[in-house]
């Protein structure tokens, strides 16, 4: 896909936000909570990550996400990935198709969600939506023209566990990923803890009230592969995260993240913007009447 088409789709997606709506979401960038998209709602999100490997150039990886609540127990999501690297070309790096299923609809102490994703990306992808196996800073230094020749058609599975208690959310993800070309299974993890800055909503509208902010911490990294499971020669990241629900329905998110060992990029800066459109398909039905 040409880069003009990729960025055109980004602009089109955010044009949809002229509809009124609001988003309630955790501040995590990598970790999934057990909370599903409301049935019929569409969330549009642009997530970005910026960094610089010690022996490479600065980069900005982006993922445009379209998340739709099919039912109360099924959420589906499509991603379009791209990146730009300093002194190099801007490239479209592929797409992902994700489905999440929640087997237990009632709230429990621990709530499981099953995640299944197909990825069709290339080696130039720098969205860094997960870290698995022995992914590290060395994977981010090849020139885009060379890296994009590596094709990655992969299946990714996650077990998502989440709990809510007195305003706190605790989420844990165990990740399994396999390249369909025959590579061994790779493993990774992510976890996050967060809560709103205030639990009780004000009786009047406000812009910077505590309930408009959610803050927490997030950690994620690789756990090797089938023949070398563990943390040896894997990369790991940790950092605070915060988001703010603006009055117009946008949610702005930010997280500075720190590499925890020599295999990691020293610093990553993640930022995103999202918008939730209530009852997306119904709006078209009403417009035809």
C-alpha positions in Angstrom: 0.0 0.0 0.0 1.5 3.4 -1.0 2.2 5.7 1.9 -0.2 8.3 0.6 -3.0 5.8 0.8 -2.0 4.9 4.4 -2.0 8.5 5.6 -5.2 9.1 3.7 -6.9 6.4 5.6 -5.7 8.0 8.8 -7.3 11.3 7.9 -10.5 9.6 6.8 -10.8 7.7 10.1 -10.4 10.8 12.1 -12.9 12.7 10.0 -15.4 10.2 11.5 -14.9 11.9 14.8 -17.2 14.7 13.8 -19.9 12.4 15.4 -20.5 13.0 19.0 -19.2 10.3 21.3 -16.9 9.6 24.3 -14.3 7.0 25.2 -13.6 5.3 28.5 -10.3 3.4 28.3 -7.3 2.5 30.4 -4.0 4.4 29.8 -2.1 1.2 28.7 -0.4 1.1 25.3 0.6 -2.6 25.2 -1.4 -4.3 27.9 -5.0 -5.3 27.3 -7.6 -5.1 30.0 -10.6 -7.5 30.1 -13.0 -4.7 29.3 -14.6 -5.0 25.9 -15.9 -2.4 23.4 -19.6 -1.6 23.9 -21.7 -3.4 21.3 -22.2 -1.3 18.2 -19.6 1.3 19.2 -16.6 2.1 17.0 -13.3 3.4 18.5 -10.8 5.0 16.3 -7.3 5.3 17.7 -3.9 6.4 16.4 -1.1 5.1 18.6 2.5 6.2 18.1 5.9 5.3 19.5 9.1 7.2 19.1 12.6 6.1 19.9 16.3 5.8 18.9 18.3 2.6 19.1 21.9 3.3 20.2 23.4 2.4 16.8 20.4 3.4 14.7 18.3 6.4 13.6 15.3 8.0 15.3 12.0 6.5 14.3 8.3 7.1 14.7 6.1 4.0 14.4 2.3 4.4 14.1 -0.7 2.1 14.2 -4.2 3.2 13.1 -6.7 1.1 15.0 -10.4 0.6 14.3 -12.1 -1.3 17.1 -15.7 -2.4 16.9 -18.0 -4.0 19.5 -19.7 -6.9 17.6 -21.4 -8.2 20.8 -21.0 -8.0 24.5 -18.6 -10.9 24.4 -16.8 -10.3 21.1 -14.7 -7.3 20.0 -12.9 -7.1 16.7 -10.2 -4.7 15.6 -8.2 -3.9 12.5 -4.8 -2.2 12.4 -2.8 -0.4 9.7 0.9 0.0 10.6 3.4 2.4 9.2 6.7 4.2 10.2 9.1 6.9 9.3 12.8 6.7 10.1 15.2 9.7 10.2 17.3 9.8 7.0 15.2 7.0 5.5 11.9 6.5 3.7 8.4 6.5 5.1 6.8 3.0 4.7 3.5 1.2 5.1 4.4 -2.0 7.0 1.3 -4.1 7.0 -2.0 -4.9 8.7 -3.4 -6.9 11.6 -6.8 -8.4 12.2 -7.7 -9.1 15.9 -10.6 -10.7 17.7 -11.1 -10.8 21.5 -13.6 -13.1 23.2 -14.8 -12.9 26.8 -16.2 -16.3 28.0 -17.6 -14.9 31.3 -19.8 -11.9 30.9 -20.5 -11.2 34.6 -17.7 -9.5 36.5 -15.5 -11.8 38.6 -12.5 -11.4 40.7 -10.4 -12.5 37.7 -11.9 -12.1 34.3 -10.3 -14.0 31.3 -10.4 -12.9 27.7 -9.1 -15.0 24.7 -7.3 -13.0 22.0 -6.6 -14.2 18.5 -4.8 -12.1 15.8 -3.5 -12.6 12.3 -0.6 -10.3 11.3 0.6 -9.6 7.8 3.5 -7.2 8.3 7.1 -6.9 7.2 10.4 -6.5 9.0 10.3 -2.7 8.8 7.4 -2.6 11.3 8.2 -0.4 14.3 4.8 0.0 15.9 6.1 -2.2 18.7 2.6 -3.4 19.7 4.1 -6.3 21.5 7.6 -7.6 22.4 8.1 -11.4 22.1 10.9 -13.9 21.8 14.3 -12.1 21.5 13.0 -8.9 19.9 15.4 -6.1 20.8 17.1 -3.0 19.6 19.0 -4.9 16.9 15.7 -5.4 15.1 15.2 -1.7 14.6 18.4 -0.6 12.9 18.2 -2.1 9.3 17.4 0.3 6.5 13.7 0.3 5.6 14.4 -0.8 2.0 16.1 -3.9 3.3 13.9 -4.6 6.3 10.6 -4.5 4.4 11.7 -7.5 2.2 11.2 -9.7 5.3 7.6 -11.0 5.3 5.9 -11.8 8.6 2.6 -13.7 8.4 2.0 -14.6 12.0 -0.6 -15.9 14.4 -0.7 -14.2 17.8 -2.6 -15.6 20.8 -3.0 -13.9 24.2 -4.5 -14.9 27.5 -5.8 -11.7 29.0 -6.6 -11.6 32.8 -8.2 -8.6 34.4 -9.5 -7.5 37.7 -11.2 -4.3 39.0 -11.2 -3.5 42.7 -12.1 -0.2 44.4 -11.3 1.8 41.3 -8.1 0.0 40.5 -7.6 -2.1 37.4 -5.0 -4.9 37.3 -4.3 -6.5 33.9 -2.0 -9.3 32.9 -1.3 -10.6 29.4 0.6 -13.8 28.4 1.5 -13.7 24.7 2.3 -16.5 22.2 3.3 -15.8 18.6 4.2 -18.0 15.7 5.4 -17.2 12.2 3.5 -19.3 9.7 6.7 -19.9 7.7 7.7 -22.4 10.4 9.6 -20.5 13.1 9.1 -21.8 16.7 6.6 -20.3 19.1 7.7 -17.0 20.7 6.5 -15.8 24.1 6.1 -12.4 25.8 4.1 -10.7 28.6 2.6 -7.4 29.5 1.0 -6.1 32.7 -0.5 -2.8 33.9 -2.1 -1.2 36.9 -4.2 1.9 36.8 -7.0 3.9 38.3 -8.8 7.2 37.8 -7.4 10.1 39.8 -10.8 10.6 41.3 -13.6 8.0 41.6 -16.6 10.3 42.3 -17.7 12.4 39.3 -18.4 16.1 39.9 -22.0 17.4 39.8 -21.1 19.8 37.1 -19.2 19.6 33.8 -15.4 20.2 34.1 -12.4 19.9 32.0 -9.5 19.0 34.3 -11.4 17.2 37.1 -9.7 14.1 38.6 -12.2 11.6 37.1 -11.1 12.9 33.6 -7.6 11.4 34.2 -6.5 7.8 34.5 -2.9 7.0 35.6 -0.9 3.9 36.1 2.2 1.9 35.2 2.9 -0.6 32.5 5.6 -3.2 32.0 6.2 -5.6 29.1 8.9 -7.7 27.4 9.9 -11.0 25.8 10.1 -14.4 27.3 12.2 -16.2 24.6 10.9 -19.0 22.4 10.1 -22.7 22.5 13.7 -23.8 22.7 15.0 -21.0 24.9 12.2 -20.0 27.2 13.1 -17.3 29.8 14.5 -13.8 30.0 18.0 -14.4 28.7 18.8 -12.0 25.8 15.3 -10.5 25.8 14.2 -6.9 26.1 11.9 -5.3 28.7 10.3 -1.9 29.2 8.6 -0.1 32.1 7.0 3.3 32.5 4.2 5.4 33.8 1.1 6.0 31.7 -1.7 8.6 31.8 -4.7 9.6 29.7 -7.1 12.5 29.7 -10.7 12.5 28.4 -11.2 15.8 26.7 -14.6 17.5 26.7 -15.1 17.0 23.0 -14.8 13.2 23.4 -11.2 12.8 22.4 -8.9 10.8 24.7 -5.2 11.8 24.8 -2.6 9.3 26.1 1.1 9.5 26.9 3.7 7.2 28.4 7.5 7.6 28.7 9.0 4.1 28.8 12.4 3.0 29.9 14.4 0.0 28.6 15.4 -2.2 31.5 18.5 -3.9 30.0 21.1 -3.7 27.3 18.9 -5.5 24.7 16.2 -2.7 25.0 16.0 0.7 23.3 17.0 3.1 26.2 13.9 5.3 25.9 10.5 5.0 24.1 7.9 7.7 24.1 4.3 6.6 23.4 1.4 8.9 22.6 -2.0 8.4 21.2 -5.4 9.9 20.5 -8.7 8.0 20.3 -12.4 8.7 19.8 -15.4 6.5 20.4 -18.4 6.7 18.1 -21.6 5.5 19.8 -23.7 3.1 17.7 -21.7 3.6 14.6 -23.8 1.5 12.1 -27.1 2.8 13.5 -26.1 6.4 12.4 -26.1 5.3 8.8 -29.5 3.6 9.1 -31.0 6.8 10.6 -29.4 8.8 7.8 -31.2 6.7 5.2 -34.6 7.2 6.7 
